[in-house]
Amino acid sequence: MLNAVEVFLSLELPLSPTYPNDVNAMRDIKTTYKVIRNWQGDPCLPSSFSWNGLSCNNDTNPRIISLNLSSSNLSVIAQSLSNLEAIEVLDLSYNNLTGSIPEFLAQLPNLKVLNLTGNSFTGSVPSALLEKVKDKTLLFSLEGLEAPTHGKRKKNKFPVLLTILGGIIVVLIILSLAYCILNRRGNRYWKNVSIKSQGVAYTYSEILTITKKLKTVIGEGGFGKVYLGKLNYNTKVAVKVLSGTSNQGYNEFRAEAERLTRVHSRHLVYLIGYCDEDEHKALIYEFMENGNLRDHLRGYRDAKFLSWKDRINIAIDAAKGLEYLHIVCMPPVLHRDLKTSNILLDKEMRAKLADFGLSRVVTESGPNSTNPAGTPGYMDPTLWNSGILSRKADIYSFGIILFELITGKPVINERGQESPVHILHLVGPLIETRDTQCMVDPGFNGQFNANAVWKMVNISNLCTQRDGDARPGISYILAELKECLDIEMNPGTTCMTDSFMSASSNLPEGPSSDHGLELALIP
């Protein structure tokens, strides 16, 4: 009788362990902060089980390039952070950090983003950090501290306080008058208002130099045009310039600048800097080589046709970005304008969410009322009646995007139709008859996994339920999309395709563990 057989197979690991200095630093940080999460084993490998809150590069010996310990109830900045020599992004915002900012932060050679917002530091900002900000090599977020005094004698504070108080009163009066004028005359005077961004500031002359005098247009929207630019070392950037006749308006433009200086994830487009000079307003972003998802689905500008695997990966990346906003950010952030043109693709076809001009922060205590906003076809129909902000409005928009990925059709099809046809009206009958061939993008020529397709159809159908409470949360959606990818990669995998699963309002909403940068809710 044969009871069992054991088979051993020797496999060559493609990557070496994480760089030893980084491993030792993270273990010291874990001990110092008494971290209770999945911080076990190698911090970076395998990539699907990397430690929460950090991301690594793809070198043979991976290095830690970002660490997010925001909202983790930290009281000190661990000295071990100084050993993370490859780190580019460090987020220690909204903790209980006190005392002075340590000098060693300025000695991290590759640090590009440092977020210390929401703490209780005292003293002054180290001069070395200020020099990096001045040289535009560091994006530094902090409020409440002053520049170094270099040993000057303290002056009598009473006259200073009177001056400050008087200045505040004058400013309030001016702002009140400006508010009234802006309300009466619309957006004509947006050029006199400042962007309250904590990013790196650029002058308009620098914008002209970066873009070679606004030479190459790579995009256009309600805000104005987007130009190709180059920073030092030929780093490509996208420069969004606000037009004086913009339909989007200055308020949305400013909201995007302020929002992106406070949220950092590898699944959200990265804001490098801004220009706020009189009537000249501009935002500088990382350059996304493959443009937006809509162009690829429509075949615009010689865009690459997306395989079924590409589309699932794009959906997963977009879901991770949305999960970061909905679950990881505290308080949660609603995007409110999710659509295929706001999903950008980098050179490796990885997706990132963009355009946060309509985004809103929501509170958990009480209703969040608002006027309906977004793009026709993607907007949650229940918003028109309730006017209450909810994560489920973004879920509806995300479901529409999933149907576009499946069908390759626009959200509203006007070609050859007497009246425009919404994509839900197109797929509804096909779902009833399970007509895969007519539903899936004809460009596949039948080359797709029917099980994976029907699982994504199921997810899309749940997301676009008329009743918002019947729509699942983004973490559930993300888990289901990962199963779609597993089915695609392993054709023998089976799944529930004969009937659609019912959604539940109490589906689990915990964040997944593979964000590029995620806020830690529990230290």
C-alpha positions, 0 to 999 in steps of 0.5 A: 500500500502506497500512503504518500509520495514526497517530491522535492524540486530545487529552484533557483531564486531569481533575486537575492535577499534584501540588502543586509543594512536595510534588513538590520535597519528595519529590524531595529525600527520594528523593535523601537516602535514595537510594530505589530503587523506582518513584519516577518521574514525578508522585508522585500521578498517575495514582493507579494508578501513585502512588509506593510508600509514599505516598497522596494526597487527591483534590483538583484539585491532589493533596497527599501525606497519608501517607508510609510509610518503615518498615523502610527502613534510614534513618539520618537524618530528612530535613529535606525532610519539613517541606515536606509540609504536608498530610501526616497520617500519617508512619511512620518505624518500624523504621529506624536513626534515631539522635540527637534527634527533630527539632522540625520534626515538631511543626510539620507542621500536619496531622500526625495519626499519627507512628510512630517505633517501633523506632529508637535515638533519644536525648535527650527528646521535643520538648515541642511533640510532647508538647503535641499528644499531650496535646491529642489531636491526634496519635497518637504511637508511640515507646518509650524516651525521656523527657519534657523535663527543662527544664534540671533538674540531673541526680541521682545515678543509683545510687539511681535504678537501685536504685529501678528494679530494686526496682520491676521485681522487685515488678512481676514478682512482681505480674504472676506472681501476677496471671497465676496468678489470671487463669488460674484464674478466667478473665476476671473480673479483666480490668478490673485489667489495662492496655491497652499501647497507644501510641495516644491515651488517653481517660477514661471520662467522655470516652467518655460525652461522645463517645457521649452516654452510650452513646446510639446502638448501631450494632453488637454482637459477642462483645466487647460493643456499638459506639456512635456517637460524635462528636469535635471538629468533629462527626467521627463515630467508632465506639466499641467498649466491652468488656462485663464478660461479653464472650465475646471476652475482654480478651486479644483486646480488648487484642491489637486495640488493640496491633496497630492502633497498629503497622499503618497502611494505608488498607485497614485500619480506623483506630484513633483512641484507647482508654480504659483506666480500671479496669473500663472498656475501649473502643476508638475507630475511624474511623466507616464510614458504610456498615456491614459487607459482610454486612449489604449482602449480606443486605439488612439495615437498608435496606442498598444492593444491591451491583452486580457492579462494587461487589463486585469493588471491595470484593474488591480493597480487602479483598485489598489490606488482606490483602496489607499484612498478609501481605507488607508487614508485617515480620514478617507478620500473620495476621488469623485471623478474615476474614469479611464482618462484618469488612469495613467500608465507608466512605461511598464504599463502599471496604472496610477490614479490621476486628477484629484481636482474633485476629490473630497475628504469624508468624515465618519461622524455624520452625513457628508452632503455635496452637489453631484460632481463627476463625468456623465456616464461614470456618476453614481445615479443615486447621488442626484437624489441623496447628495450624500458623499459615500465610498460607494459612488467611487465603486460605481464609477470603478464598475463602469471602468471594469465594463470598459476593460471587458468590452473595449466600448466607451461608457456612452456609445454615440456611433451609429445610434439614434440616441446615445447608449450607456454601456450598462444598457449594452452589457445588460442583455449580454449578461442575461444570455451569457454571450461572451463573444459579443460582450468581450472586446472583439480585438481579442479574436477569441483569445481570452479565458472565459472563467476570468472574463465572467468573474470580472463581469460578476465584479463589475455587475456588483459594483454598478448595482442601483442600490449603493448598499448592495455594492461591495467595498474596494478591498473585496473587489481587489481580492476578487480581481486578484483571483481573476489574474490567478485564473488567467495565469492558471487556466485550469482554475475553476470559479463560480460562473453559473450565477452571480454572487450577491453583494453585502454591505458588511463585506470586509473592508480591511486594506490589502498588504501590498501598497507602495505607501500605506498609512499604518492604522495600528503600530 
